C-alpha cells in the first residue's frame, strides 16, 4: 500500500501546489479505492492530509507573496460555521443528489472562468475599477435623476451639480456591500462542502476568489491554501470523538509525499502564466464534475 500512497500523494500535492485545489477531491477516492480505507475513515484522513499539505504549500506561496492574509483569514473563519453544519448533515442527506447538484455547480464555475479568461483585459470587479469608472464621466455629462416631491416631473441635472467625491463614495460603498455578501455566501458554501464531503474545497475557493473578489489566479491559488487549512482544521475538530480508526503510518507517508508534490506544484505555479493556470483549473473542474456525475447519477435513476 505504501508503494501506491507515494505516487498518489505526489499527484495530490502537485494539484494543491499548482492549482490550489483538486487534491482533496482526489484524496478520498484514492484512500477508498486504492488503499482500501473505510469511507468515513477516508474522509477524516483526507482532511488531515489536505490540511497539513495546504499549510506546507501556503508557506511556499507566502514567500512568493501570493497569499492575501486578511482576505484568506476572513474567508476561512466565515466558513467555520458552515463546516460544522456540513459535518452534522453528512449522515442525513442524500449523497447522490448532493453530488449531482454540486457537479452542476462545478460545471457552471468552469464555464464562468473560461469566459472570464477570454474577456479582453480580464476586468475585475474591484473598488479601484469602480472608482475609475465613476471618475471617467466628464463634468458635462448628463444623467436623469427622479424628482422627489408630490406631482413633480422628472428633471435633468448635470454631474457638475453633484459632488464627484460623494458619488464615488456611494458607488464604492455599494460595491463593498455586494462584495461582502459574495464572500459570506461563498465562504459558507465552502465550509458546508468541507464538512459534508471531507474535502478542502479548493475547487470552489479558487473560482470564488477569482470571480467574486477579482483575484488573479496565482493569488487565488496561494490564498486558497490558507482557507483550505482553516476549513480542514474546523472539520477535523467537529469529527473529534467519532471513534474513527486511522492508519497513522499510511497517512504519514501519504502526507509526506503530498508535501513533496506541493513544492513541485509551487514551481509550476511560479513559471506558468495566470491564463494557463485558469484554463487548467477549468479543465480540472470539468473532469471532477464528470466523474461525480458518473458515480452519482446511477443512484438517482
N, C-alpha and C positions, 0 to 999 in steps of 0.2 A: 504493500500500500504506500510506503514511503516513496517508492520509485515513481508512483503516479502523482503523489502530493507535490513533489518538487516542480515538475514542469507545469502543472495546473496552477500552482501558486505563483510561478513566474508570469504566466499569462495574465492572471488576475491582477497582479501588481503592475504589470505593463499597462493594462487598461486603466487602472486607477491613476497612475502617474501621468499618462499622456492625455487622457480624456476626462479625468475627474469623476468617472462613474463607469457603470457597466460591470465592474469586477464583482460587486456584491451579488448581482443577479446571476453571475456565473458560479459563485461560491456554493450556493445551496444545492443546485443540481449536481455539481461536482462531488460534494460530500455525500449526497444521497445515492447517485447512480454509479459513481466511480469508486468511492471509498466506503460505500455500504453503511452510512450512518442513518440512524432513525431521523425522520423529518423534523421532529421538534428539537432534537439534539443538533441537527444540521443548521436550523435557523439560529439557534443560540450560538453555536460555534462560529457561524458566519458573521454574526455581529462582533464577536471578539476579534476574528481575523481582520475583518474590514476596518474596524475601529483602530486597531494598532497600526495597520498598514497605512490608513489615511493620515495618522499623526506623522509617520515617517515620511510619507510623500509630501505632506504640508511643509515640513522643515526644509526640504529642498526647494520648493516653490517660494517659501518665505525668503530664502537667501537671494532668490532671483526677483524679489519684490513683486510677486504675482498673487499675493494674498492680501485681501482687503479686510483687515481685522475687525473693524467696527461693524461693517455690514454682515460679515460672516458670523460673528458672535450674536448679533441681533436675530439673524435668520435661524441660527441653531437654537437659541433659547426659546424663540417663539414656537418652535416645533416640538419642544419637550412635552407639552400637554397633549398634543396630537399623538406623540409616540406612546404615551401611557394609555390613551384611549384605544389606539390601534392594537396594542398588546391585549387589552381586555376583550376586544371584539373578535380576536383571531379564532376563537373556538366556536363562535356562534353565527358567523356569516358564511353564506355560500361562496366557497373559494373560487369555483369555476366562473361564477358570474362576475366576481370582482376582477379576476384575471382578464376576462374578456373585455370588460369596460376599461380596465387600465391599459390593455393593449391598444384600444382605440385612442386613448389619451396620448400614448407614446407616438402613434402614427400622426396625430394632429400636430404634436410638438415637432416631429421630424420635418413635416411639410412646412411649418411656420419658419423653422430655422433655415431651411433650404431657400425659401422665398426671401428671407431677410438677407441671406448671403448674396443673392443675385441682385439685390437692390443697389443702385449706384450710390457709393459713398457710405453704405451701411449706416444710415442715420439712427441715432439712439435717442430715446425719449428722456433726455437729461435736462436738468434745470438750466444748464448753460444754453442748450438748444432753444428752450422756451424763451429765454431772455433774448437770444439773438433774433428769434422770430418776432418778438414784440418790438425790439428796437429797430427792426428793418422798416417799419412803417414810417413814412415821411410825415412831416407836420401838416402837409396839405391834404393828406388822405382823409376821406370822409367815411363815417360809419353811421348806421341808423341805430338810435337808442330809443326804446319805448318811453313814451311820456308817462309821467306819474301825475295823477290828478283826474278828477271826475270829468269825463267828456272831452279831455284834451286830445288833440290829434298827435300822431307821431311826428317828431320833428327831427331835422337833420342838424347834427353838430359836428364840428371838426375836432380832430385829435388835439389840436392846439389848445382847445378849451379844457382838456383833461390834463391831469398831471402824469407825465410819462412814467415817473418813478412809481407812483401809486398804482397805475395799471400793471406795471411789471410785477409789483409785489403781489397783486391779486392773482395774476397768472401763475406765478411761481408757487403761491400758496395752494392753489388748486392742483397743480402738478404734484406737489408734495403729498397732498391728501390721497390722490389717486395712487401714487407710488407706495405709500404706506399700506393702503388696502391690498394692493397686489402682493406685497411682501408678506402680510399677515396670512392671506389665503394660501399662498404658495408654501410658506413655512409650515402651516398647519397640515396641509395635504402631504407634504414630505414626511412629517412626523407620523401621521397616520400610516403611511405606507411602510415606514421603517418598523414601527411596532407590529404591524399586522404580518408583513411578509418576511421580516427578519433581514431586510436589506438596508444598505446605506442610503439609498435614494438619490445617488449622484445622477442617474439618468433623468431625474426630474429637476434636481437642483440646478444643473448647468443650463438647461433651457430656461428655467425661471430667472436665473441671474442674467442671461443674455437677452431674453425677450422682455422681461418686466423691468429690469434695472439698467439695461443698456451696457452691461459689462462686455468688454472684448473677450474673446474665447480664452486666451491664456489666463486672464484674471479670474474668469469664471471657473476654470479648472482648478486653480490654486485655492480659491476661496471655498469651492465646494468640498474640498477635503477637510477643511475646518468644520463645516456644517455636518459632514458625514461622521466625523469623530464625536461631535456633541450628541447627535441623534443616536448613534450606536451605543454610547455610554448610557443614555437615558433609557433606551430599550432594554439593555442588559440589566440595569437596576430594577426595572419593572419585572424582569423574569427571575430575580433572586428569590429563592425559596421554592422554585418549581421542581426541584429534585431531578434535574436532568443530568444523566451521566455523560461526561465529556471525556474524549480520548485525548488527554493533555499532550503526550508525546507527538501524536499525529498533528494536533493543532499547532504545536510549537514549530515543527518542520514546515508545515504549510505556511505559517505566518512569516518565518524567516525567508522562505522562497518568495513570498509575495512582496516583502520589503525590498529584496534584491531587484525584483521586477519593477518596483516603483521607481528606483533610481534610474533604471534604463528608460522608463516611461518619461521621467522628467527631462532626460536628454532629448527625447523625441519632441516633447513639447517646446523645448528651447530652440530647436532647429527648424521646425515646421511652421509655415505661415498660418495665421489665425484662420484664414478662409478654408484651408485644407483640414485643420482640426475640426472646424464646424461641419464640414462635409462628412468627415469620418464619423463624427458623433451622430449625425443624422442617419447615416447608414447603420450604425450600431443600434439606434433606436428602432429602425425598421426591422432589423434582424431579430432583436429581442421581442418585439411585438408579434412578429410572425411565429416565433417559437411559442410564445404564450398562447396565441390563438390555436395553434396546432394541438397544444396539450389541453386547453380548457374547453374548446367548443364541443368536442365529443361528449363531455359530461353534461352539456346543456341540451343536447338533442335527445 
